[in-house]
Amino acid sequence: MILVTLGTQDKSFERLLKAIDKEIEKGNIKEKVLVQAGHTDYKSKNMEIFKEVSNDKLEKLISEASIIITHGGVGSILTALKHHKKVIATPRLSKYNEHTNDHQKQIVEEFGKLGYILPLKDLTKLDKILVKSKTFKPKEYKSNNEEFKKLITDYIEESNHTSWFNRDKFVILTAFLNLIIFSLLNLTNINIYLNFTISYIISCIFMALFKRKIPNNIITSIICFYLIEGLSLILLVDNLNINIILSKALINILVIIIYHFLIKEK
């Protein structure tokens, strides 16, 4: 059985599945093919595709597979190597909107140079890599290997492997909810600063209900953002006479920007 893993990356990698489908149609792949597709929405009569699977089930499938075909994610590659499997890895590319950048090319290249995997840089050559995999003997994986430590450190430091929207989408949603509540309360002619406080409290409750982890000290973070928004509202409405709703929208955008650049969630 061949297992294809696409990880949890929030972008589609349909290009790889099409290449595998083509090799099945050509008869170059005769084994059963299972696919952990993640966010890749792809239909195939030749492969058994599931979006997600529990860690235990994934471990079992990996242990049963003869070959692992995966993207260039460090986690996906290391998981397969820990099970001493032959791995064919191909990088997601930004030009196809498969990732935000091309760091996976470096990951695949480095793992290939070290002899741990078979790198697949060109999907049209999948058939040749499949033939090569029959005699390929991967280098033994060692978790404390200094080469791995350097590779993973470089990956973490140089690459933000989650898109900005996927990282900040909860904050964007909360800011949007905050603006809607503020706008509705404004229709009741409530005092603007009381309105601001009530809508802010409701937004914080929303975050708490969904167990959103706010970095550092939660109380400090909430107070800081409250002060930033409050002072900004005074400046825009009282001093610059900008429309209340427009001012609140601008403030929420400012908060999202501050959150994105100053608060790092990994």
C-alpha positions in Angstrom: 0.0 0.0 0.0 1.2 3.5 -0.8 0.2 6.3 1.6 0.1 9.9 0.5 0.2 12.6 3.2 -0.5 16.2 2.6 -0.3 17.4 6.2 -2.4 20.2 7.7 -1.3 23.1 5.4 -4.3 25.3 4.7 -3.7 25.3 0.9 -4.6 22.7 -1.8 -1.9 20.4 -3.3 -4.1 19.0 -6.1 -1.1 19.0 -8.4 0.5 16.1 -6.6 -2.7 14.0 -6.5 -3.2 14.5 -10.2 0.3 13.3 -10.9 -0.2 10.2 -8.8 -3.6 9.6 -10.5 -1.9 9.7 -13.9 0.7 7.1 -12.9 -2.1 4.8 -11.7 -3.9 5.2 -15.0 -0.7 4.4 -16.9 -0.2 1.3 -14.8 3.0 2.5 -13.1 1.3 2.2 -9.7 -0.4 -1.0 -9.0 -0.6 -0.9 -5.2 -3.6 0.5 -3.3 -3.2 4.2 -2.7 -4.6 5.9 0.4 -4.5 9.7 0.7 -4.6 12.0 3.7 -5.7 15.1 1.8 -6.1 17.7 4.5 -7.4 20.9 2.7 -7.0 19.4 -0.8 -10.4 18.8 -2.3 -9.8 16.1 -4.9 -12.0 13.3 -6.3 -10.5 10.1 -7.7 -11.8 6.7 -8.7 -8.3 5.3 -8.3 -7.4 6.4 -4.7 -9.1 6.2 -1.3 -9.1 9.8 -0.1 -9.9 11.1 3.4 -9.4 14.7 4.7 -8.2 13.9 8.2 -7.5 11.0 10.4 -6.5 10.5 14.1 -2.8 10.4 15.0 -3.1 6.8 16.0 -4.8 5.8 12.7 -2.2 7.7 10.7 0.6 6.0 12.6 -0.9 2.6 11.8 -1.3 3.5 8.1 2.3 4.7 7.9 3.6 1.5 9.5 1.6 -0.6 7.0 2.7 1.5 3.9 5.5 0.4 1.6 6.1 3.9 0.4 5.2 7.3 1.7 4.6 10.1 -0.8 4.3 13.5 0.9 4.8 17.2 0.5 7.9 19.0 1.8 6.7 19.6 5.3 9.2 18.8 8.0 6.7 17.1 10.2 5.3 14.9 7.5 8.8 13.8 6.4 10.1 13.1 9.9 7.0 11.1 10.9 7.6 8.8 7.9 11.3 8.5 8.6 10.7 7.6 12.3 8.9 4.5 10.9 11.9 3.7 8.7 9.9 4.2 5.5 10.9 5.0 2.0 9.8 8.6 1.4 9.2 10.4 -1.8 8.7 14.1 -1.1 7.8 17.0 -3.4 7.6 20.7 -2.5 4.6 22.9 -2.5 5.2 25.9 -4.7 4.0 29.4 -4.2 3.4 30.0 -8.0 0.6 27.4 -7.9 -0.8 28.9 -4.7 0.2 25.8 -2.8 2.1 27.7 -0.1 3.0 31.3 0.8 6.6 30.8 -0.2 9.0 28.2 -1.7 10.9 27.1 1.5 9.7 23.5 0.9 12.1 23.3 -2.0 15.0 23.8 0.4 13.6 21.3 2.8 13.2 18.6 0.2 16.6 19.3 -1.3 18.4 19.1 2.0 16.7 15.9 3.1 17.6 14.4 -0.3 21.2 15.5 0.0 21.5 13.8 3.4 20.2 10.6 1.9 17.0 10.3 3.9 14.4 10.7 1.1 13.9 10.6 -2.6 13.3 14.3 -3.7 10.8 14.8 -6.4 11.3 18.3 -7.9 9.4 17.6 -11.2 6.1 15.8 -10.9 6.3 14.7 -14.5 9.2 12.4 -13.4 7.2 10.6 -10.7 7.4 7.4 -12.8 11.2 7.5 -12.7 11.3 8.2 -9.0 8.9 5.3 -8.3 11.3 2.9 -10.2 14.2 4.3 -8.2 12.4 3.7 -4.9 12.5 0.0 -5.5 16.2 -0.1 -4.9 16.5 3.0 -2.7 17.9 2.4 0.8 17.3 5.5 3.0 19.8 6.7 5.5 18.9 5.6 9.1 16.9 8.3 10.9 18.4 9.4 14.3 16.3 12.0 16.2 19.4 13.5 17.9 21.3 13.9 14.6 22.9 17.4 14.4 22.1 17.7 10.7 18.4 17.3 11.6 18.6 19.9 14.4 20.1 22.5 12.0 17.6 21.7 9.3 14.6 22.1 11.6 16.0 25.2 13.2 16.5 26.8 9.8 13.0 25.8 8.9 11.4 27.4 12.0 13.5 30.6 11.8 13.3 31.2 8.1 9.7 30.1 7.3 6.3 31.0 8.5 4.6 27.9 7.3 1.1 29.0 8.0 -0.5 31.7 5.9 -1.2 35.1 7.6 -5.0 34.6 7.3 -5.0 31.1 8.8 -2.9 32.4 11.7 -5.0 35.5 12.3 -8.5 34.4 11.2 -9.9 34.2 14.7 -8.7 37.7 15.6 -10.2 39.0 12.3 -13.5 37.2 13.1 -13.5 38.7 16.7 -12.8 42.2 15.4 -15.7 41.8 12.9 -18.0 40.7 15.6 -16.9 43.6 17.8 -17.7 46.0 14.9 -21.2 44.5 14.4 -22.1 44.8 18.1 -20.7 48.3 18.3 -22.8 49.3 15.2 -26.0 47.8 16.5 -25.6 49.4 20.0 -24.9 52.7 18.3 -28.4 52.7 16.8 -29.8 52.9 20.3 -28.0 56.3 20.9 -26.1 54.8 23.8 -23.0 56.8 25.0 -20.2 56.0 22.6 -17.7 55.0 25.3 -20.2 52.8 27.1 -20.9 51.3 23.8 -17.2 50.7 23.1 -16.8 49.1 26.6 -19.8 46.8 26.2 -18.9 45.6 22.7 -15.3 45.0 23.9 -16.4 42.9 26.9 -18.7 40.8 24.6 -15.8 40.2 22.2 -13.6 39.1 25.1 -16.3 36.7 26.3 -16.6 35.3 22.7 -12.8 34.7 22.8 -13.0 33.0 26.2 -15.9 30.8 25.2 -13.9 29.5 22.2 -10.8 29.1 24.5 -8.7 31.3 22.4 -5.2 31.4 23.8 -3.9 35.0 24.0 -0.1 35.1 24.2 1.7 36.2 27.4 -0.5 37.4 30.2 -4.2 37.4 29.1 -5.2 40.3 31.4 -2.3 42.5 30.3 -3.1 41.8 26.6 -6.8 42.6 27.0 -6.0 45.9 28.9 -3.4 46.9 26.3 -5.7 46.4 23.4 -8.5 48.1 25.3 -6.4 51.2 25.9 -5.1 51.3 22.3 -8.7 51.1 20.9 -10.1 53.6 23.5 -7.4 56.2 22.8 -7.7 55.7 19.1 -11.5 56.3 19.3 -11.0 59.5 21.2 -8.5 60.7 18.7 -10.6 59.9 15.6 -14.1 60.9 16.9 -13.5 63.7 19.3 -10.4 65.3 17.7 -10.7 64.5 14.0 -14.5 64.4 13.8 -14.5 61.2 11.8 -17.7 59.1 11.6 -18.1 56.9 14.6 -18.6 53.6 12.7 -15.8 54.4 10.2 -13.6 55.2 13.2 -14.4 51.9 14.9 -13.7 50.0 11.6 -10.3 51.8 11.2 -9.4 51.0 14.8 -10.3 47.3 14.4 -8.1 47.1 11.3 -5.3 48.8 13.3 -5.6 46.2 16.1 -5.5 43.3 13.6 -2.3 44.8 12.1 -0.7 45.3 15.6 -1.7 41.7 16.5 -0.2 40.2 13.4 3.2 42.0 13.7 3.7 42.2 17.4 2.2 39.0 18.7 3.7 35.8 17.4 1.6 32.7 17.7 3.2 29.5 16.5 
